[in-house]
Amino acid sequence: MLDTNTYRWIFIKAHSDVQDDDRMEGDNMESSRSLPYQRYGHTVCAYRGRAYLWGGRNDDYGASSTLHEFDPMLLRWRVVPVEGRVPPARDGHSAVVVGDRMYLFGGFEEDLQRFSQETYVFDFQTNRWSELNTTGQPPLWRDFHTAVAINSKMYIFGGRSDHTGQFHSTRDMYDERLKALDLRTGEWSEPICSGVSPTGRRSHSAWTYGGKMYIFGGYLGTQNMHYDDLFSFDPSTNHWEKIKTSGRMPSARRRQCTVVVDSRVFLFGGTMPVKNPSGTPSGLADLADLYVLDYAPSLKHLAAGVVLRHNLHKTYADHIPLDLSRELWAMTTPNAISTPFTQRHDALG
Protein backbone atom coordinates (compact mmCIF):
# COMPACT_ATOMS: atom_id res chain seq x y z
CA MET A 1 0.00 0.00 0.00
CA LEU A 2 1.27 3.48 -0.87
CA ASP A 3 0.83 6.41 1.50
CA THR A 4 0.24 9.22 -0.98
CA ASN A 5 1.34 11.86 1.53
CA THR A 6 4.71 10.37 2.49
CA TYR A 7 5.30 8.30 -0.67
CA ARG A 8 6.11 5.32 1.57
CA TRP A 9 5.17 1.77 0.60
CA ILE A 10 3.75 -0.44 3.35
CA PHE A 11 3.55 -4.22 3.08
CA ILE A 12 0.06 -5.51 3.93
CA LYS A 13 -0.63 -9.00 5.15
CA ALA A 14 -4.17 -9.47 3.93
CA HIS A 15 -6.64 -12.00 5.34
CA SER A 16 -9.20 -14.18 3.61
CA ASP A 17 -12.64 -15.42 4.58
CA VAL A 18 -11.81 -19.09 3.97
CA GLN A 19 -8.79 -21.29 4.35
CA ASP A 20 -6.89 -21.44 1.05
CA ASP A 21 -6.07 -24.91 -0.21
CA ASP A 22 -3.26 -24.95 -2.77
CA ARG A 23 -3.81 -28.67 -3.33
CA MET A 24 -7.06 -28.07 -5.18
CA GLU A 25 -6.98 -27.63 -8.93
CA GLY A 26 -8.89 -25.86 -11.69
CA ASP A 27 -12.23 -24.20 -11.04
CA ASN A 28 -12.58 -25.82 -7.61
CA MET A 29 -9.30 -24.28 -6.50
CA GLU A 30 -10.20 -20.82 -7.78
CA SER A 31 -13.66 -20.77 -6.20
CA SER A 32 -12.25 -21.93 -2.86
CA ARG A 33 -9.60 -19.22 -2.64
CA SER A 34 -10.73 -15.83 -1.43
CA LEU A 35 -7.13 -14.61 -1.74
CA PRO A 36 -6.45 -14.17 -5.49
CA TYR A 37 -3.49 -15.99 -6.98
CA GLN A 38 -0.77 -13.94 -8.69
CA ARG A 39 -1.80 -12.85 -12.16
CA TYR A 40 -1.54 -10.34 -14.98
CA GLY A 41 -4.07 -8.86 -17.37
CA HIS A 42 -6.74 -8.45 -14.67
CA THR A 43 -8.81 -5.39 -13.78
CA VAL A 44 -9.40 -3.70 -10.42
CA CYS A 45 -12.27 -1.26 -9.87
CA ALA A 46 -13.40 0.68 -6.81
CA TYR A 47 -17.00 0.65 -5.57
CA ARG A 48 -18.19 2.10 -2.25
CA GLY A 49 -14.79 1.96 -0.61
CA ARG A 50 -13.89 -1.56 -1.71
CA ALA A 51 -11.77 -2.93 -4.54
CA TYR A 52 -13.08 -5.53 -6.99
CA LEU A 53 -10.65 -7.70 -8.93
CA TRP A 54 -11.76 -9.75 -11.91
CA GLY A 55 -10.05 -11.87 -14.55
CA GLY A 56 -6.38 -12.15 -15.39
CA ARG A 57 -4.20 -15.23 -15.68
CA ASN A 58 -0.88 -16.85 -14.93
CA ASP A 59 0.93 -19.80 -16.47
CA ASP A 60 0.21 -22.15 -13.54
CA TYR A 61 -3.53 -21.63 -12.99
CA GLY A 62 -4.65 -20.12 -16.30
CA ALA A 63 -7.33 -17.44 -16.55
CA SER A 64 -9.92 -16.61 -13.90
CA SER A 65 -13.62 -15.74 -13.95
CA THR A 66 -13.97 -15.32 -10.17
CA LEU A 67 -14.83 -11.91 -8.70
CA HIS A 68 -12.74 -11.01 -5.64
CA GLU A 69 -13.50 -8.19 -3.21
CA PHE A 70 -10.93 -6.45 -0.99
CA ASP A 71 -11.96 -4.42 2.05
CA PRO A 72 -9.13 -1.94 2.87
CA MET A 73 -10.54 -1.24 6.33
CA LEU A 74 -10.50 -4.89 7.39
CA LEU A 75 -7.61 -5.87 5.08
CA ARG A 76 -9.71 -8.84 4.05
CA TRP A 77 -10.38 -10.62 0.75
CA ARG A 78 -13.52 -12.55 -0.09
CA VAL A 79 -15.00 -14.21 -3.16
CA VAL A 80 -18.21 -12.50 -4.25
CA PRO A 81 -21.04 -15.01 -4.86
CA VAL A 82 -22.50 -14.16 -8.26
CA GLU A 83 -25.39 -15.20 -10.49
CA GLY A 84 -26.28 -14.83 -14.14
CA ARG A 85 -24.18 -15.02 -17.29
CA VAL A 86 -20.62 -14.85 -15.98
CA PRO A 87 -18.09 -13.71 -18.61
CA PRO A 88 -15.74 -16.49 -19.76
CA ALA A 89 -12.34 -16.44 -18.04
CA ARG A 90 -9.96 -14.04 -19.76
CA ASP A 91 -7.15 -11.54 -19.48
CA GLY A 92 -6.40 -8.22 -21.16
CA HIS A 93 -9.96 -6.92 -20.80
CA SER A 94 -11.07 -3.54 -19.43
CA ALA A 95 -13.56 -2.54 -16.75
CA VAL A 96 -15.19 0.66 -15.48
CA VAL A 97 -17.74 1.39 -12.75
CA VAL A 98 -20.67 3.72 -13.42
CA GLY A 99 -23.31 4.03 -10.73
CA ASP A 100 -24.01 0.61 -9.25
CA ARG A 101 -22.68 -1.33 -12.23
CA MET A 102 -19.33 -2.54 -13.51
CA TYR A 103 -18.94 -2.74 -17.29
CA LEU A 104 -16.42 -5.17 -18.76
CA PHE A 105 -15.25 -5.15 -22.37
CA GLY A 106 -13.04 -7.29 -24.60
CA GLY A 107 -10.00 -9.31 -23.61
CA PHE A 108 -8.68 -12.72 -24.67
CA GLU A 109 -10.88 -15.68 -23.71
CA GLU A 110 -8.85 -18.66 -22.56
CA ASP A 111 -11.23 -21.55 -23.30
CA LEU A 112 -11.96 -20.56 -26.90
CA GLN A 113 -8.57 -18.90 -27.45
CA ARG A 114 -10.26 -15.90 -29.03
CA PHE A 115 -10.31 -12.14 -28.75
CA SER A 116 -13.58 -10.69 -27.45
CA GLN A 117 -15.64 -7.67 -28.47
CA GLU A 118 -18.54 -8.34 -26.10
CA THR A 119 -19.65 -6.16 -23.19
CA TYR A 120 -20.71 -7.62 -19.84
CA VAL A 121 -22.34 -5.89 -16.89
CA PHE A 122 -22.12 -6.73 -13.18
CA ASP A 123 -24.82 -5.27 -10.93
CA PHE A 124 -23.44 -4.65 -7.44
CA GLN A 125 -26.95 -4.44 -5.98
CA THR A 126 -27.96 -7.93 -7.12
CA ASN A 127 -24.52 -9.56 -7.62
CA ARG A 128 -25.69 -10.58 -11.07
CA TRP A 129 -23.76 -10.75 -14.35
CA SER A 130 -25.40 -10.21 -17.76
CA GLU A 131 -24.24 -9.65 -21.31
CA LEU A 132 -25.16 -6.23 -22.63
CA ASN A 133 -27.00 -6.20 -25.94
CA THR A 134 -25.53 -3.31 -27.90
CA THR A 135 -26.25 -1.62 -31.22
CA GLY A 136 -23.92 0.12 -33.63
CA GLN A 137 -20.44 -1.05 -34.63
CA PRO A 138 -18.45 -2.21 -31.58
CA PRO A 139 -14.66 -1.95 -31.38
CA LEU A 140 -12.68 -4.70 -33.09
CA TRP A 141 -11.93 -7.85 -31.10
CA ARG A 142 -8.99 -6.92 -28.87
CA ASP A 143 -7.05 -7.23 -25.64
CA PHE A 144 -4.82 -4.94 -23.55
CA HIS A 145 -6.80 -1.82 -24.48
CA THR A 146 -8.09 0.77 -21.99
CA ALA A 147 -11.53 1.98 -20.98
CA VAL A 148 -12.61 5.06 -19.04
CA ALA A 149 -16.05 6.35 -18.09
CA ILE A 150 -16.99 10.00 -18.51
CA ASN A 151 -20.57 10.92 -17.67
CA SER A 152 -22.71 8.15 -19.19
CA LYS A 153 -20.24 6.93 -21.81
CA MET A 154 -17.45 4.36 -21.80
CA TYR A 155 -14.52 5.20 -24.09
CA ILE A 156 -12.35 2.41 -25.52
CA PHE A 157 -8.91 3.15 -26.92
CA GLY A 158 -6.05 1.06 -28.24
CA GLY A 159 -5.34 -2.60 -27.67
CA ARG A 160 -4.13 -5.47 -29.81
CA SER A 161 -6.33 -6.94 -32.52
CA ASP A 162 -5.60 -9.46 -35.26
CA HIS A 163 -5.96 -9.21 -39.04
CA THR A 164 -7.89 -12.50 -39.02
CA GLY A 165 -10.53 -11.20 -36.58
CA GLN A 166 -11.32 -13.15 -33.41
CA PHE A 167 -8.38 -15.54 -33.39
CA HIS A 168 -4.71 -14.89 -32.69
CA SER A 169 -2.53 -15.58 -35.72
CA THR A 170 0.41 -13.34 -34.62
CA ARG A 171 -0.64 -10.90 -37.38
CA ASP A 172 -1.17 -8.10 -34.88
CA MET A 173 -3.20 -5.01 -35.72
CA TYR A 174 -3.38 -1.81 -33.68
CA ASP A 175 -6.50 0.33 -34.07
CA GLU A 176 -6.06 4.03 -33.27
CA ARG A 177 -9.76 4.87 -33.55
CA LEU A 178 -11.64 5.89 -30.42
CA LYS A 179 -14.94 4.14 -29.67
CA ALA A 180 -17.68 5.21 -27.26
CA LEU A 181 -20.50 3.18 -25.73
CA ASP A 182 -23.52 5.11 -24.48
CA LEU A 183 -24.38 3.22 -21.30
CA ARG A 184 -27.94 4.57 -21.30
CA THR A 185 -28.86 3.35 -24.78
CA GLY A 186 -26.28 0.61 -25.37
CA GLU A 187 -25.22 2.18 -28.67
CA TRP A 188 -21.62 2.19 -29.95
CA SER A 189 -20.34 5.20 -31.86
CA GLU A 190 -17.06 6.52 -33.23
CA PRO A 191 -16.47 10.19 -32.39
CA ILE A 192 -15.21 12.37 -35.23
CA CYS A 193 -12.07 13.73 -33.61
CA SER A 194 -9.75 16.66 -34.24
CA GLY A 195 -6.26 17.47 -33.00
CA VAL A 196 -3.17 15.32 -32.50
CA SER A 197 -4.18 11.81 -31.44
CA PRO A 198 -2.01 8.95 -30.13
CA THR A 199 -0.99 6.12 -32.42
CA GLY A 200 -2.45 2.68 -31.82
CA ARG A 201 -0.85 0.84 -28.90
CA ARG A 202 -1.47 -1.71 -26.17
CA SER A 203 -0.72 -1.99 -22.45
CA HIS A 204 -0.88 1.78 -22.00
CA SER A 205 -2.52 3.71 -19.15
CA ALA A 206 -5.74 5.70 -19.24
CA TRP A 207 -7.41 7.83 -16.59
CA THR A 208 -9.83 10.74 -16.28
CA TYR A 209 -9.37 14.14 -14.69
CA GLY A 210 -11.43 17.29 -15.08
CA GLY A 211 -13.81 15.63 -17.53
CA LYS A 212 -11.02 14.58 -19.91
CA MET A 213 -9.40 11.26 -20.75
CA TYR A 214 -5.61 10.93 -20.58
CA ILE A 215 -3.46 8.31 -22.33
CA PHE A 216 0.15 7.57 -21.37
CA GLY A 217 2.80 5.18 -22.68
CA GLY A 218 2.18 1.74 -24.12
CA TYR A 219 3.62 -0.49 -26.82
CA LEU A 220 3.16 -0.80 -30.60
CA GLY A 221 4.09 -4.38 -31.45
CA THR A 222 4.23 -3.97 -35.23
CA GLN A 223 7.09 -1.48 -34.79
CA ASN A 224 8.49 -2.81 -31.49
CA MET A 225 8.03 0.69 -30.11
CA HIS A 226 7.52 1.73 -26.48
CA TYR A 227 6.05 5.17 -25.76
CA ASP A 228 6.50 7.85 -23.09
CA ASP A 229 4.00 10.34 -24.53
CA LEU A 230 0.92 11.84 -22.88
CA PHE A 231 -2.32 12.77 -24.64
CA SER A 232 -5.66 14.19 -23.53
CA PHE A 233 -9.11 13.79 -25.10
CA ASP A 234 -11.94 16.23 -24.39
CA PRO A 235 -15.34 14.55 -25.02
CA SER A 236 -17.11 17.92 -25.02
CA THR A 237 -15.23 18.93 -28.19
CA ASN A 238 -13.93 15.53 -29.42
CA HIS A 239 -10.46 17.10 -29.51
CA TRP A 240 -7.16 15.29 -28.92
CA GLU A 241 -4.09 17.13 -27.64
CA LYS A 242 -0.52 16.05 -27.01
CA ILE A 243 0.43 17.28 -23.55
CA LYS A 244 3.76 18.82 -22.61
CA THR A 245 4.74 18.37 -18.98
CA SER A 246 7.50 19.74 -16.78
CA GLY A 247 9.71 17.86 -14.36
CA ARG A 248 11.22 14.42 -14.74
CA MET A 249 8.85 12.22 -16.69
CA PRO A 250 8.69 8.40 -16.75
CA SER A 251 10.73 6.46 -19.28
CA ALA A 252 9.02 4.76 -22.21
CA ARG A 253 7.16 1.72 -20.88
CA ARG A 254 4.10 -0.53 -20.93
CA ARG A 255 2.06 -2.46 -18.33
CA GLN A 256 2.32 0.29 -15.71
CA CYS A 257 -0.58 1.03 -13.39
CA THR A 258 -2.02 4.45 -12.59
CA VAL A 259 -4.47 5.83 -10.06
CA VAL A 260 -5.85 9.34 -9.55
CA VAL A 261 -5.89 10.75 -6.01
CA ASP A 262 -7.36 14.25 -5.80
CA SER A 263 -5.34 16.33 -8.30
CA ARG A 264 -2.43 13.90 -8.63
CA VAL A 265 -1.86 10.85 -10.81
CA PHE A 266 0.36 8.13 -9.34
CA LEU A 267 2.12 5.94 -11.91
CA PHE A 268 3.92 2.80 -10.76
CA GLY A 269 6.08 0.20 -12.45
CA GLY A 270 5.65 -1.39 -15.82
CA THR A 271 8.24 -2.91 -18.14
CA MET A 272 10.77 -1.16 -20.34
CA PRO A 273 13.03 -2.41 -23.14
CA VAL A 274 16.70 -2.97 -22.40
CA LYS A 275 19.54 -3.06 -24.91
CA ASN A 276 22.85 -4.86 -24.98
CA PRO A 277 26.14 -2.94 -25.45
CA SER A 278 25.71 -3.00 -29.23
CA GLY A 279 22.39 -1.16 -28.92
CA THR A 280 20.11 -4.00 -30.03
CA PRO A 281 17.11 -5.03 -27.90
CA SER A 282 17.87 -7.80 -25.42
CA GLY A 283 14.63 -8.20 -23.48
CA LEU A 284 12.43 -6.38 -20.99
CA ALA A 285 13.13 -5.06 -17.51
CA ASP A 286 10.50 -4.94 -14.76
CA LEU A 287 10.27 -1.54 -13.10
CA ALA A 288 9.49 -0.60 -9.50
CA ASP A 289 9.60 3.18 -9.78
CA LEU A 290 6.95 5.72 -8.83
CA TYR A 291 6.07 8.95 -10.64
CA VAL A 292 3.53 11.62 -9.73
CA LEU A 293 1.80 13.92 -12.22
CA ASP A 294 0.35 16.90 -10.36
CA TYR A 295 -2.41 18.87 -12.08
CA ALA A 296 -2.52 21.53 -9.34
CA PRO A 297 0.89 21.60 -7.64
CA SER A 298 1.17 23.49 -4.38
CA LEU A 299 3.85 26.11 -3.79
CA LYS A 300 5.70 23.58 -1.63
CA HIS A 301 5.74 21.00 -4.42
CA LEU A 302 6.89 23.60 -6.95
CA ALA A 303 9.69 24.66 -4.60
CA ALA A 304 10.69 21.02 -4.06
CA GLY A 305 10.95 20.55 -7.82
CA VAL A 306 13.30 23.52 -8.18
CA VAL A 307 15.45 22.38 -5.25
CA LEU A 308 15.82 18.88 -6.66
CA ARG A 309 16.46 20.06 -10.20
CA HIS A 310 19.45 22.13 -9.04
CA ASN A 311 20.59 19.75 -6.25
CA LEU A 312 20.09 22.52 -3.69
CA HIS A 313 18.99 19.99 -1.07
CA LYS A 314 22.60 18.82 -0.89
CA THR A 315 24.35 22.19 -1.09
CA TYR A 316 22.04 24.16 1.21
CA ALA A 317 20.62 21.42 3.42
CA ASP A 318 20.94 23.52 6.59
CA HIS A 319 18.98 26.42 5.10
CA ILE A 320 15.94 24.54 3.82
CA PRO A 321 12.75 24.84 5.95
CA LEU A 322 11.92 21.73 7.95
CA ASP A 323 8.58 21.14 6.22
CA LEU A 324 10.19 21.29 2.77
CA SER A 325 13.09 19.16 3.98
CA ARG A 326 10.67 16.41 5.00
CA GLU A 327 8.98 16.60 1.60
CA LEU A 328 12.35 16.27 -0.14
CA TRP A 329 13.26 13.30 2.03
CA ALA A 330 10.03 11.53 1.12
CA MET A 331 10.54 12.23 -2.57
CA THR A 332 14.16 11.05 -2.74
CA THR A 333 14.53 8.26 -0.18
CA PRO A 334 14.17 4.76 -1.69
CA ASN A 335 11.72 2.30 -0.17
CA ALA A 336 13.28 -0.77 1.39
CA ILE A 337 10.25 -2.83 0.37
CA SER A 338 11.16 -2.60 -3.33
CA THR A 339 13.42 -5.11 -5.06
CA PRO A 340 15.65 -4.49 -8.08
CA PHE A 341 14.13 -5.17 -11.46
CA THR A 342 15.06 -8.33 -13.31
CA GLN A 343 15.68 -8.70 -17.00
CA ARG A 344 13.50 -11.16 -18.88
CA HIS A 345 12.21 -11.97 -22.33
CA ASP A 346 8.45 -11.63 -22.56
CA ALA A 347 6.15 -10.81 -25.46
CA LEU A 348 2.80 -10.95 -23.65
CA GLY A 349 0.69 -7.94 -22.89
SVG drawing of the C-alpha trace seen along z (x, -y; Angstrom):
<svg xmlns="http://www.w3.org/2000/svg" viewBox="-31 -29 60 60">
<polyline fill="none" stroke="black" stroke-width="0.4" points="0.0,0.0 1.3,-3.5 0.8,-6.4 0.2,-9.2 1.3,-11.9 4.7,-10.4 5.3,-8.3 6.1,-5.3 5.2,-1.8 3.8,0.4 3.5,4.2 0.1,5.5 -0.6,9.0 -4.2,9.5 -6.6,12.0 -9.2,14.2 -12.6,15.4 -11.8,19.1 -8.8,21.3 -6.9,21.4 -6.1,24.9 -3.3,24.9 -3.8,28.7 -7.1,28.1 -7.0,27.6 -8.9,25.9 -12.2,24.2 -12.6,25.8 -9.3,24.3 -10.2,20.8 -13.7,20.8 -12.3,21.9 -9.6,19.2 -10.7,15.8 -7.1,14.6 -6.5,14.2 -3.5,16.0 -0.8,13.9 -1.8,12.8 -1.5,10.3 -4.1,8.9 -6.7,8.5 -8.8,5.4 -9.4,3.7 -12.3,1.3 -13.4,-0.7 -17.0,-0.7 -18.2,-2.1 -14.8,-2.0 -13.9,1.6 -11.8,2.9 -13.1,5.5 -10.6,7.7 -11.8,9.8 -10.1,11.9 -6.4,12.1 -4.2,15.2 -0.9,16.8 0.9,19.8 0.2,22.1 -3.5,21.6 -4.6,20.1 -7.3,17.4 -9.9,16.6 -13.6,15.7 -14.0,15.3 -14.8,11.9 -12.7,11.0 -13.5,8.2 -10.9,6.4 -12.0,4.4 -9.1,1.9 -10.5,1.2 -10.5,4.9 -7.6,5.9 -9.7,8.8 -10.4,10.6 -13.5,12.5 -15.0,14.2 -18.2,12.5 -21.0,15.0 -22.5,14.2 -25.4,15.2 -26.3,14.8 -24.2,15.0 -20.6,14.9 -18.1,13.7 -15.7,16.5 -12.3,16.4 -10.0,14.0 -7.2,11.5 -6.4,8.2 -10.0,6.9 -11.1,3.5 -13.6,2.5 -15.2,-0.7 -17.7,-1.4 -20.7,-3.7 -23.3,-4.0 -24.0,-0.6 -22.7,1.3 -19.3,2.5 -18.9,2.7 -16.4,5.2 -15.3,5.1 -13.0,7.3 -10.0,9.3 -8.7,12.7 -10.9,15.7 -8.9,18.7 -11.2,21.6 -12.0,20.6 -8.6,18.9 -10.3,15.9 -10.3,12.1 -13.6,10.7 -15.6,7.7 -18.5,8.3 -19.6,6.2 -20.7,7.6 -22.3,5.9 -22.1,6.7 -24.8,5.3 -23.4,4.7 -27.0,4.4 -28.0,7.9 -24.5,9.6 -25.7,10.6 -23.8,10.7 -25.4,10.2 -24.2,9.7 -25.2,6.2 -27.0,6.2 -25.5,3.3 -26.2,1.6 -23.9,-0.1 -20.4,1.0 -18.5,2.2 -14.7,2.0 -12.7,4.7 -11.9,7.9 -9.0,6.9 -7.0,7.2 -4.8,4.9 -6.8,1.8 -8.1,-0.8 -11.5,-2.0 -12.6,-5.1 -16.0,-6.3 -17.0,-10.0 -20.6,-10.9 -22.7,-8.2 -20.2,-6.9 -17.4,-4.4 -14.5,-5.2 -12.4,-2.4 -8.9,-3.2 -6.0,-1.1 -5.3,2.6 -4.1,5.5 -6.3,6.9 -5.6,9.5 -6.0,9.2 -7.9,12.5 -10.5,11.2 -11.3,13.1 -8.4,15.5 -4.7,14.9 -2.5,15.6 0.4,13.3 -0.6,10.9 -1.2,8.1 -3.2,5.0 -3.4,1.8 -6.5,-0.3 -6.1,-4.0 -9.8,-4.9 -11.6,-5.9 -14.9,-4.1 -17.7,-5.2 -20.5,-3.2 -23.5,-5.1 -24.4,-3.2 -27.9,-4.6 -28.9,-3.3 -26.3,-0.6 -25.2,-2.2 -21.6,-2.2 -20.3,-5.2 -17.1,-6.5 -16.5,-10.2 -15.2,-12.4 -12.1,-13.7 -9.7,-16.7 -6.3,-17.5 -3.2,-15.3 -4.2,-11.8 -2.0,-8.9 -1.0,-6.1 -2.5,-2.7 -0.9,-0.8 -1.5,1.7 -0.7,2.0 -0.9,-1.8 -2.5,-3.7 -5.7,-5.7 -7.4,-7.8 -9.8,-10.7 -9.4,-14.1 -11.4,-17.3 -13.8,-15.6 -11.0,-14.6 -9.4,-11.3 -5.6,-10.9 -3.5,-8.3 0.2,-7.6 2.8,-5.2 2.2,-1.7 3.6,0.5 3.2,0.8 4.1,4.4 4.2,4.0 7.1,1.5 8.5,2.8 8.0,-0.7 7.5,-1.7 6.0,-5.2 6.5,-7.9 4.0,-10.3 0.9,-11.8 -2.3,-12.8 -5.7,-14.2 -9.1,-13.8 -11.9,-16.2 -15.3,-14.6 -17.1,-17.9 -15.2,-18.9 -13.9,-15.5 -10.5,-17.1 -7.2,-15.3 -4.1,-17.1 -0.5,-16.0 0.4,-17.3 3.8,-18.8 4.7,-18.4 7.5,-19.7 9.7,-17.9 11.2,-14.4 8.9,-12.2 8.7,-8.4 10.7,-6.5 9.0,-4.8 7.2,-1.7 4.1,0.5 2.1,2.5 2.3,-0.3 -0.6,-1.0 -2.0,-4.4 -4.5,-5.8 -5.9,-9.3 -5.9,-10.7 -7.4,-14.2 -5.3,-16.3 -2.4,-13.9 -1.9,-10.8 0.4,-8.1 2.1,-5.9 3.9,-2.8 6.1,-0.2 5.6,1.4 8.2,2.9 10.8,1.2 13.0,2.4 16.7,3.0 19.5,3.1 22.9,4.9 26.1,2.9 25.7,3.0 22.4,1.2 20.1,4.0 17.1,5.0 17.9,7.8 14.6,8.2 12.4,6.4 13.1,5.1 10.5,4.9 10.3,1.5 9.5,0.6 9.6,-3.2 6.9,-5.7 6.1,-9.0 3.5,-11.6 1.8,-13.9 0.4,-16.9 -2.4,-18.9 -2.5,-21.5 0.9,-21.6 1.2,-23.5 3.9,-26.1 5.7,-23.6 5.7,-21.0 6.9,-23.6 9.7,-24.7 10.7,-21.0 11.0,-20.5 13.3,-23.5 15.5,-22.4 15.8,-18.9 16.5,-20.1 19.4,-22.1 20.6,-19.8 20.1,-22.5 19.0,-20.0 22.6,-18.8 24.3,-22.2 22.0,-24.2 20.6,-21.4 20.9,-23.5 19.0,-26.4 15.9,-24.5 12.8,-24.8 11.9,-21.7 8.6,-21.1 10.2,-21.3 13.1,-19.2 10.7,-16.4 9.0,-16.6 12.3,-16.3 13.3,-13.3 10.0,-11.5 10.5,-12.2 14.2,-11.1 14.5,-8.3 14.2,-4.8 11.7,-2.3 13.3,0.8 10.2,2.8 11.2,2.6 13.4,5.1 15.7,4.5 14.1,5.2 15.1,8.3 15.7,8.7 13.5,11.2 12.2,12.0 8.4,11.6 6.1,10.8 2.8,11.0 0.7,7.9"/>
</svg>
